[in-house]
């Protein structure tokens, strides 16, 4: 384990001693290229399994090296995986306060969130320790908090911004919430982020929920280069996902995330193509947020009916014992 240095802004950095090498996917012999330097922003010491798969696919298919890992230290209520890994969490009071604040702001939806967390964790959401991920071992690790921006969003501490922004060709955001400048404009290819929706029709959150409630036949998945407008950046890669047969929002989520696991590599491949130009949406869709009141009732009704249909479908497929063809 490399030694760690504490910076003047309370960030902890560990310096790598060597670099890894990416590989080209096609069988041709392209002209020699320097690998893209990748910085990754993480919400904590664990990441969901789907993010691990997306990173592994990117490393296998593209000519990149991960040079910086920026790990958020002020664990939020969203990062339950990190919280549970701590035997005696020092931030227990902060965690409880965050949960309480969310409960007050969105009572019904927060209660449903508790129910969802009590259900079995889907395979793609199970937390994975970042120390076990190939490609991370040689990266410089920087531990720091998110710094609230006046009015809206977060930014990284100045020293971290200067380090990552000046040395990474592209940054991938898997943590730190909604980011604002100056980091957005510093890397050569900007900061990339997933949005589970089509920017032209569904922006905001929760990803895929409003398409499910509105009976849409598809739900988009977008890898965007973040701009100043929330979910209004340039499109690096996108794909529509068929959700016409999805009975629950969880099923919509599963289908979208399966696409995310492949889309990161596709987007980075495009960035390595000197002729590629990202798309700018002609118009942006409505900005959605966490449902309240009647919309929570719609979600409960549709989910209950979907689960009932799933149970009936499964029972119809089970042939009673003793019957012969």
Secondary structure, 3 states (H helix, E strand, C coil): CCCEEECCCCCEEECCCCCCCCCCCCCCCCCCCCCEEEEEEECCCEEEHHHHHHHHHHHHHCCEEEEEEEEECCCCCCCHHHHHHCCCCCCHHHHHHHHHHHHHHCHHHHHHHHHHHHCCCCHHHCEEEHHHCCCCCCCEEEEECCEECCCCCEECCHHHHHHHHHHCCEEEEECCCCECCCHHHCCCCCEEEEECCCCCCEEECCCCHHHHHCCCCEEEEEEEECCCCCCCCEEEEEEEEECCCCCCHHHHHHHHHHHHHHHHHHHHHHHCCCCCCCECCCCCCEEECCCCHHHHHHHHHHHHHHHHHHHHHHHHHCCCCCCCC
